[in-house]
Amino acid sequence: MSSLGAARTPGPHMPSRAWLMVPAALSLLAGLDAALLLAGVAAPVHSGTLPARHGVLMTLGFLGTLIALERAVALRVPWGYAAPGLLGAGGLALTLGLPAHVGAVLLADGSAVLLAVYAMLYRRQRDESTAVEALAAVAATGAAILWLRLPVAELLLWLVAFVVLTIAAERVELARLHLPAVAGHLLLLTGVLFLAAAVASLAWPDLGDRAAGLVLLILTVALVRYDVARHTIRLPGLPRLSAAALLCGYCWLAVSAVVWLYAGTPTTPAQYDTAVHGVFLGFGMSMVIAHAPVILPAVIRRPMPYRRMQWAPLVVLQLSLVLRVGGGNALGLQWFWTTGAVLGVIALLLLPVVVLASMLTARRSTT
């Protein structure tokens, strides 16, 4: 996601590659359905398999497919689209209730192709940010393979590495002009250390989790220190929205880092829930909201101008996390936790609705 300039300018017709977003959307819907089932509330589909697949669907099926699609667009080589195709197929297999190993193999294959895409991009650019994104693809591949044998809780740091390292590399790429000369080397070192912590967590869970928490906290402080969001938050319109989403994401990443650093391997449901959703909802989805107005038009070749309604998913998402983490996990109030979980689902459902509405209104304004 780092080389936004490599994507083509949106044109008047939606290209055929846009269909690759359909499996990602289905993975999102299945993951949200699973979230409702895990929260103990009414869900559209009552499936016995979806709750155990929730984390993999959201991380590799949904986010993985979107990331791989954007990278394939940047590479501009036909075989690169095999990465989002395979990841999307893996998410679709899990959504349809096929055996978990079928989805896991497809996800592993897609992540491996994504790694090959990064290798090609690195040959072009020779920069540390792309190398860190390649490390993230290694983590995604490892997570999919490990899922054949282990539950998500035991391979969690591998999924975290995929999301955090991908986004961190992009933010460093965008802030290159504001960074010291050694920033790329330090980012690469951080990526290696975090992946090493993920490997260590398989044999020594407590040690690996504490090490990962420390690396995450250091990385978060560095990102906040140099991210342009600290300055663009003062600007109106889309820059302010993106900056607010970025800064909120960093706050939740810091919360998760502190949980792992303090507790090691989470020993209570509240600790685990805070660490997991601080990363994947608070950080990951806030970053999706921040980047969607820039990345999606480049991928599907349709303009997406700023609209004030684009604040809605971000506001609802942050409210959901405050209720879930603050009222539910910290204070032990079940109603707050359940309400926060449901609001989180609503926030993620609002995102594609707002995106489509923004694109449709843009089309009408040009006709």
N, C-alpha and C positions, 0 to 999 in steps of 0.2 A: 504493500500500500504506500510505499514511500515515494515512488517516482510518479507523482500525479501528472507531471508535465508530459509524461510519455503517452498518456491516454489521448485519444483523438477528440476533436471538438464535436459536441453533439450536433447531429444533423436532423433533418426533418422526418426521417423514417427510422423506425425501431429495427435494429439488425436482428438476424436470426439468433445471435448469441444470447439475446435476452431470455430465451426459453430456459437457459441454464439456471436462471434465478427461481424457476418454479419449484424444483426440488428443495432449494433452500427455504422457500416460503412454507412448503409442506413440513419440513423439519421443524421450522419455527412453530407452526400450529400444533404439531404433535408434542413438541417440548412444552408448550404452554398448557396443553391439555394435561400432560403428565404433572405439571406444576400444580394445577388445580386438584388433581387426584392426591398428590402428596400433601396438600394443604387440608385435605378432608372436606372439600366443598364440592358442589355439583359441577360436573364436567360434561362437555358434549359427548365424548366417547369414553366409555368405561372399558379400559383394556388392562389386563393383568400384566402385560409386558412393558408398557410405556413408562411407568414410574422408574424402573431400574435403568431405563435408557435415557432418562431426562438429560443428564449432564452431557453425555456423548452427542445426543441429538442437537443440543443447543450450541455446543462448542465446535464440533467437527462437521456435523450435518448442516448447521445454519451458518455460523461464523466462518468455518473453514471453507465452505463453498463460495461465499462472498469474497473472501480474501483471495482465494485461488482464481476466481473469475477476474478480479481486478488485476492480478499479476499476469494472467494470460493476455489481457488486453494490452498491458505494458510491453510484454515480450513480442507480440504481433507475429507469432509463429503458430500455425494451425495445431500442431501436436500439443501445445500448451493448454488447450482447452480440455484435454483429457483430465487434467487435475480437477477443475470444478465439476466435470462430468462424472468422474468416479466418486468424488466426495458427495455430490448430490445423489448419486445412485445408492451410496451407502446409507445416507440419511433416509432415502425413500424406502429402502429395504427394511430398515428398523421401524419406520412409520407404519408399513404395511403388515408388520408382525412376523416377518420372516425370521428364521433362526438368527440369534445374535452374531454367530460367527460369520454369517454371510455379509452382514453389514460391516462387521469389523474388518474383514478382508478387503472389501471395497474401499473403506475409509483409509486403510493402510496403503493400498495401492494409489489412491488419490493423493495422499500426503507425500508418498515417494515421488510421484510425478511433480508435485509442487516443489519438492527439493530440487529436482532436475531443472525446473523453471528458474529457481533462484540461482542455480549454478550457471546457467546461461546468462542471466542478468549480471551476475558477478563478473563474468568474463568481459562484459561490456563496460562496466562501471568501476570495478576494482575498489569498492568502498566498503568500510566496516559495517555500515548499516545493512547492506544486502547480506553480508556474512552472518549478521545476527538474525536476520529473517530466515536464513537457511538453517541456523540452529533451531529456530522456532519450528520449522518444518520437520527437523529431526525429532523434536519433542512430540509433534503431532503423530508422526509415524510410530514412534515408540509407544505412545498412549494407545493407539488403535491395536497394536500387536499385544500389548500387555493386557488389554481388555478381554482378550481371548481367554485369559486365565485368572485375572484379578478383578475385584470390584472397583468401582470408580474411586471410592475413598482411599484405596491403597495406591492408586496411580494419579491422584489428584494433581500433584505438583507438575506432572508432565503436561496436563491440560492447561494449567496455569502458565507454564513456560511458553506454550504456543501462543496464547493470547497476549500475555504481557510483553514478551520479547518482540513480537510482530509490531505491536503498537509503539513500544518504546523506540524501536529502530526508525519507525516513520517520523516520530516527533523529533528525534535527533536529526534526521535528514532535513526536516523543514526548518530547524533552528540552526543549521550549519553555520550561517554567517555570524551568529551570536555566541558560538561556542569556542573554547580554547582549542588549540591545535591537537591536543591529546585526547579530545573528547571521544573520537571514534575508537581509539584503542581502549579507552576505559569502558566504553559501551560493550565492546567485544569481550573484555575481561569479565564484565558483569554477566553477560550472557553465558559464558563458559562456567562461571561459578554457580549460577542458578541451575544450569543443567546438571552440573556435578551434584548439587544438593538434591535434585530430583532423583538421580541415580542412587545416592546414598540413602534416601528415604525408603528405598525398597528393602534394604538390609537393616538400617538403623533409623526407623521412622522418626523418633523424637529428635535425634541429631539433625537429620535431613530437614525436618520442618523448621527447626530453630534457625539453621543456616539459611534456609530459603527466606524466612522472615527478615533476617538481617539484611540480606542482599536486596530484597524488595524495598525495605525501608530506605536504604542508601540510594537505590535507583529512583525512588519516588521523590526524595529531597532534591536530587540532581535534576530531574525532569522539571519540577516546579521552579527551580532556580533559573533555568535557562529557557523555558518554554515562552514563546511569544504571547501566549494567552494572558500572561500577567500584564501585558500592555494593551492587547486588543480588546480586553474586557471593557475598556473605556470608550470604544467605538460603537456606533449604533448599528442596528440591523444584524445581518448574519455574522459579522465578526464577534459581536457581543454574545450571541447565542452559542457559537462554537467555543468561545473562550470559557463561558460559564459551564458548558458541558465538560470541557477538558479539566477545569479546576475542580469541579465536583468529582470527576473520575479519580483524580489524584488523591483527594481526601479519602475516598472509600478504599483505594489501594493501600493507603497508609494504615487504615483501620485493620484491614486484613493482615498486613505485615506485622502489626503490633500483636495481633492474636497469636500468630505462629511464633513470633519471637518470645512472647511471654509464656504461652501454654505448651509450645512444642506441638506434638500431635494432639489435636483437639480431643478432649476427654468428655465433653458434654455436648448434647445436641445444639445448645445455644452457641458454643464456641465454633463448632463445625459450620453451622448455618451462617454465622457472621463472616467467617473467613471465606467461605465459598461464594456467598452472594455479594460480599464486598468486592471481590475480584470480578466475577462474571457479570453481575448486574450493575453494581456501582461503578466499576471501572470500565469493563468491556462494553456494556450497552451505552454508557455515557459517551464513550469514544465513537461508537457507531452513530449516535445522534449528532455528534460534532462534525463527523466527516461525510455523512450521507449527502448533504447538499452539494458537495464537491465531487465525490467519487461516483455516485449513481448517474448523474448526467453524462459523465465521461464514459461509463460502461454501456448505458442503453441509448445514448445519443438523443436525449431529450432534455431541454432546459428545466431547471428547478429553481425559480427565483425565490428569494426570501419572502416569507409570509409570517405574520405574528403568530399564527396558529402552530407554527413549528416549535414554539416553546412548550406546547401542551405535553408531548411525550416526556420531555426532560423534567418538567415540574412534577408530573404525576409519578415518574420514576423516583425522584428524590424523596417525595413524600412517602412513597411506599417503603423505601429503605429506612427512613427515619422511624416509621411505625414498627417495621419488622425488627430492626436491629436495636433501636432505642427502647421502644415500649415492649416488644416481644422478648427479645433475647436478653437485654440488660435488666429489665424490670420483671420479667416473667409473666407478662400479661398476655394471655392466649388470644384474646379478642384483637389486640393490637397486632399480634403476629399474623393472624389469619387475614385481617384487613389489609395489612401490608403486602402479604403474598398475593392477594387478589388484585390489589392496585398495581402491583408489578406486572401481572399479566395484562391488565388494561393498558398500561403504559406501552408495552411492546406491541399490542394490537393497534394502538393509536399511531405508532410510527409509520407502518406502511399506508395507513389511511391518509395521514397528513402528507406523505410523500406523493401519493397519487393525486390528492387534491391540489397540491402545489403545481404538479406537472400539468394537470388538466386546466387549471386557471391560467397557466402560462400559455398553453395552446390557444385558449380562447382569446387572450389578449393580443395574439399575433395574427388572428384570422379576421 
